[in-house]
Amino acid sequence: METLPSGTPAHLARSEGASRGLIVIPDVWGLRPLFTEMCDDLAARTGWSVGSFEPFPGRDLPNEGEPDAGPARFAVLPELTDDRL
């Protein structure tokens, strides 16, 4: 796991000599092994550098499976802006 200059947690699967890159945008549940493994797999299969990031940096939100987790996470979606990342 890496941290972007903004403080946002991120994962970057670097491919040596990559001439292309891809950003994988996580779903409402945020950056987790599903997305880090996806980045690693895509980088290995394509030779691209592939990254993903935590869409809710610094937020204390309920996790998947907790009561009302979905509505709580969906409620903050309108607050997401590019400059927060």
C-alpha positions as CSV (number, residue, x, y, z in Angstrom):
1,M,0.0,0.0,0.0
2,E,1.2,3.5,-0.9
3,T,0.1,6.9,0.1
4,L,-0.5,9.6,-2.5
5,P,0.8,13.2,-1.8
6,S,-2.8,14.0,-0.8
7,G,-2.7,11.4,2.0
8,T,-5.0,9.0,0.1
9,P,-4.1,5.3,0.4
10,A,-3.5,3.7,-3.0
11,H,-2.1,0.6,-4.6
12,L,0.1,0.7,-7.6
13,A,1.2,-2.4,-9.5
14,R,4.1,-1.3,-11.6
15,S,5.3,-3.0,-14.7
16,E,8.8,-2.4,-15.7
17,G,9.0,-0.6,-19.1
18,A,5.2,0.0,-19.1
19,S,4.1,2.5,-21.8
20,R,0.5,2.5,-20.6
21,G,-1.3,2.7,-17.4
22,L,-4.8,2.1,-16.0
23,I,-6.6,3.3,-13.0
24,V,-9.2,1.0,-11.4
25,I,-11.9,2.9,-9.6
26,P,-13.2,0.9,-6.5
27,D,-16.8,0.5,-5.7
28,V,-18.6,2.0,-2.7
29,W,-16.8,-0.4,-0.4
30,G,-13.5,1.1,-1.1
31,L,-9.9,-0.1,-1.7
32,R,-9.6,-3.7,-0.5
33,P,-7.9,-7.0,-1.6
34,L,-10.4,-7.4,-4.5
35,F,-9.0,-4.3,-6.1
36,T,-5.4,-4.6,-5.2
37,E,-5.4,-8.2,-6.6
38,M,-7.2,-7.0,-9.7
39,C,-4.4,-4.4,-10.2
40,D,-1.7,-6.9,-9.7
41,D,-3.4,-9.4,-12.1
42,L,-4.0,-6.8,-14.8
43,A,-0.4,-5.5,-14.6
44,A,0.9,-9.0,-14.9
45,R,-1.3,-9.9,-17.9
46,T,-0.9,-6.6,-19.8
47,G,2.5,-5.2,-18.9
48,W,0.8,-1.9,-18.0
49,S,1.1,-0.2,-14.6
50,V,-2.2,-0.4,-12.9
51,G,-3.4,1.6,-9.8
52,S,-6.3,2.0,-7.5
53,F,-7.1,4.3,-4.6
54,E,-9.3,4.6,-1.5
55,P,-12.3,6.8,-2.5
56,F,-13.1,7.7,1.1
57,P,-9.7,8.7,2.5
58,G,-9.9,9.7,6.2
59,R,-13.5,8.8,6.5
60,D,-14.7,6.6,9.3
61,L,-17.4,4.6,7.5
62,P,-19.1,1.3,8.4
63,N,-17.7,-1.8,6.6
64,E,-19.5,-4.2,4.4
65,G,-21.8,-6.4,6.4
66,E,-22.4,-3.8,9.2
67,P,-26.0,-2.6,9.7
68,D,-26.8,0.4,7.5
69,A,-23.3,0.3,5.9
70,G,-24.6,0.6,2.4
71,P,-26.8,3.7,3.0
72,A,-24.1,5.4,5.0
73,R,-21.5,4.9,2.2
74,F,-23.9,5.9,-0.5
75,A,-24.8,9.1,1.4
76,V,-21.3,10.4,1.1
77,L,-20.9,9.8,-2.6
78,P,-22.0,13.3,-3.6
79,E,-19.1,14.7,-1.4
80,L,-16.5,12.9,-3.5
81,T,-14.4,15.3,-5.6
82,D,-11.2,14.8,-7.6
83,D,-9.2,17.2,-5.5
84,R,-9.8,15.1,-2.4
85,L,-7.8,12.3,-4.0
